[in-house]
Amino acid sequence: MGKIKIFTDSTSDLSKEIIEKNNISIVPLGVIFGDDLYKDGENITTVELYKKVGELKQLPKTNAPAPGDFHKAFEPFVNDGYDIVYISLSSHLSATYQNALLAKDMFPQGRINVVDSGNLSTGIGILVLKAVGFANQGLSALEIVDKITALVPKVRTEFVIDTLEYLHKGGRCSTVQKFAGGLLKIQPAVKVVEGKMQPSQKFRGKRVKALNGIISTILKDKGNLDLDYVLIPQSLAKEGAQYVVEKIQQELPEIKQIITTEAGCVISSHCGPNTVGLSYIVK
């Protein structure tokens, strides 16, 4: 059986500890302020991103890795005998997937395998962790691709955010204006549907109501859960994330791993501070 290398991009929002422990390779997306290009997670952090937003009074632009960036990342592993499985940010949200396909064609057939996650943040991350598990079981790259592709429509991802301002200005949520009403008066939830972000719920009042709202989503799937992982990303919202962790631990003690992560710069630039998310897989 050939050697397998699992790749993803920085929007998967996996922690450095998880990445290192599972030998995952990351291709970073770009974050652009004016003429300055930063690599998500490499030379800019989420805290630094928000500091720049405050100083410059503008949101950054984000950009996909170029085909050449993927080629540079993949080449050493192909030369070392690995077959690569790369799980990308949703093709509906970025050119990242298409650029990875262009890079794929620069290598011999079958060496690079590209999967469109149809998701973002830990909705990608949870698929990456499943792929690592399949690789550890000795599955081939094609077998891993088949299994991950079958899981893509079964991933559920939802976020509670403080304001739709970031999504509105970033153009990542086409129905945001109709949903928003008074942007500052509600705490909206956004979910991923068929690879795109769309408003799902809105809450008035205390923050805990919004957090309980996304918790109720996973509880509705209580009898139909993949029990391996639940992932909870947060962007400057550690207390909210911990609340969600504790509630899910109480309600769903059978979940094997509940993992909190810090949202990276690309996801944070679209969702904004005080965001808490939830990703899981249904059977």
ZIKAPE-V53604 format. One record per residue. SS is DSSP state (H for helix, E for strand, - for the rest). BURIAL is # if it has 24 or more other ideal C-beta (glycine too) atoms within 12 Angstrom, else .. D_CENTER is the distance of its C-alpha to the mean C-alpha in Angstrom with 2 decimals. Layout:
((SS:BURIAL:D_CENTER) (SS:BURIAL:D_CENTER))
//
This chain:
((-:.:29.85) (-:.:28.03) (E:.:25.55) (E:#:21.82) (E:#:19.14) (E:#:15.42) (E:#:13.37) (E:#:9.81) (E:#:8.78) (H:#:8.02) (H:#:4.83) (H:#:3.60) (-:#:5.33) (-:#:8.01) (-:#:11.42) (H:.:14.26) (H:.:16.20) (H:#:13.95) (H:#:13.64) (H:.:17.41) (H:.:18.42) (-:#:16.91) (-:.:17.84) (-:#:14.51) (E:#:14.73) (E:#:12.35) (E:#:13.09) (-:#:12.43) (-:#:12.15) (E:#:15.00) (E:#:15.72) (E:#:19.24) (E:#:21.82) (-:.:25.04) (-:.:26.11) (E:.:23.92) (E:.:20.92) (E:#:18.61) (E:#:16.09) (E:#:12.81) (-:#:13.33) (-:.:16.68) (-:.:19.15) (E:#:17.53) (-:#:15.93) (H:#:14.40) (H:.:17.93) (H:#:19.56) (H:#:17.49) (H:#:18.72) (H:.:22.13) (H:#:22.36) (H:#:21.40) (H:.:24.22) (H:.:26.64) (H:.:26.16) (-:.:25.68) (-:.:23.16) (-:#:19.46) (-:#:18.26) (E:#:17.49) (E:#:14.61) (E:#:15.34) (-:#:14.25) (-:#:15.71) (-:.:19.15) (H:#:20.46) (H:.:22.50) (H:#:19.62) (H:#:18.35) (H:#:21.99) (H:.:22.55) (H:#:19.65) (H:#:20.65) (H:.:24.41) (H:.:25.32) (H:#:23.79) (H:#:25.44) (H:.:28.64) (-:.:28.37) (-:.:28.29) (E:#:24.67) (E:#:23.11) (E:#:19.47) (E:#:16.61) (E:#:13.71) (E:#:10.51) (E:#:9.17) (-:#:7.10) (-:#:9.13) (-:#:12.70) (-:#:13.47) (-:#:11.48) (-:#:12.48) (-:#:15.16) (H:#:13.01) (H:#:13.65) (H:#:17.28) (H:#:17.87) (H:#:16.79) (H:#:19.29) (H:.:21.90) (H:#:21.50) (H:#:21.80) (-:.:25.20) (-:.:26.42) (-:#:26.64) (-:.:28.85) (-:.:27.87) (-:.:25.67) (-:#:24.49) (E:#:21.05) (E:#:19.01) (E:#:16.06) (E:#:13.85) (E:#:12.03) (-:#:9.11) (-:#:9.94) (-:#:6.52) (-:#:3.38) (-:#:1.20) (H:#:3.82) (H:#:4.92) (H:#:4.58) (H:#:5.73) (H:#:8.40) (H:#:9.64) (H:#:10.01) (H:#:12.02) (H:#:14.01) (H:#:14.77) (H:#:16.06) (H:#:18.20) (H:#:19.59) (H:#:20.44) (H:.:22.20) (-:.:24.17) (-:.:25.56) (-:#:24.09) (-:.:24.38) (H:#:21.69) (H:.:22.74) (H:.:22.73) (H:#:19.17) (H:#:18.15) (H:.:20.18) (H:#:18.72) (H:#:15.03) (H:#:16.04) (H:.:17.86) (H:#:14.96) (H:#:12.65) (-:.:14.66) (-:#:14.80) (E:#:11.25) (E:#:11.40) (E:#:8.89) (E:#:10.78) (E:#:11.08) (E:#:14.45) (-:#:15.14) (-:#:18.51) (-:#:19.19) (-:#:18.23) (H:#:19.73) (H:#:16.64) (H:#:15.30) (H:#:18.93) (H:.:19.70) (H:#:16.63) (-:.:17.52) (-:#:14.12) (-:#:15.66) (-:.:19.03) (-:.:20.60) (H:#:19.96) (H:.:23.62) (H:.:25.19) (H:#:23.09) (H:#:23.38) (-:.:27.10) (-:.:27.53) (-:.:24.29) (-:.:25.51) (-:.:26.96) (-:#:24.05) (E:#:20.76) (E:#:18.61) (E:#:15.82) (E:#:13.42) (E:#:11.97) (E:#:10.47) (E:#:13.61) (-:.:14.38) (-:#:11.45) (E:#:12.34) (E:#:11.97) (E:#:15.20) (E:#:17.00) (E:#:17.72) (E:#:19.87) (E:#:21.66) (E:#:23.40) (-:.:26.42) (-:.:27.76) (-:.:26.41) (H:#:22.80) (H:.:23.27) (H:.:23.81) (H:#:20.35) (H:#:18.81) (H:#:21.22) (H:#:20.15) (H:#:16.63) (H:#:18.32) (H:#:20.79) (H:#:18.23) (H:#:17.53) (H:#:21.26) (H:.:22.18) (-:#:20.63) (H:.:22.39) (H:.:24.54) (H:.:22.01) (E:#:19.22) (-:#:18.04) (-:.:19.08) (-:#:17.36) (E:#:14.23) (E:#:12.86) (E:#:9.90) (E:#:10.28) (E:#:8.39) (E:#:11.05) (E:#:12.27) (-:#:15.98) (-:#:16.33) (H:.:17.23) (H:.:20.07) (H:#:18.20) (H:#:15.60) (H:.:18.65) (H:#:20.39) (H:#:17.75) (H:#:17.89) (H:.:21.67) (H:#:22.01) (H:#:19.96) (H:.:21.97) (H:.:25.09) (H:.:24.39) (-:#:22.70) (-:.:24.22) (-:.:23.80) (-:#:20.06) (-:.:20.17) (E:#:17.29) (E:#:15.54) (E:#:13.22) (E:#:12.32) (E:#:10.18) (E:#:10.48) (-:#:8.02) (-:#:8.82) (H:#:11.20) (H:#:9.60) (H:#:7.43) (H:#:10.62) (H:#:12.90) (H:#:11.97) (H:#:11.81) (-:#:14.42) (-:#:15.77) (-:#:16.30) (E:#:13.06) (E:#:12.31) (E:#:9.82) (E:#:10.31) (E:#:8.93) (E:#:11.76) (E:#:13.63) (E:.:17.07) (-:.:19.92))
//
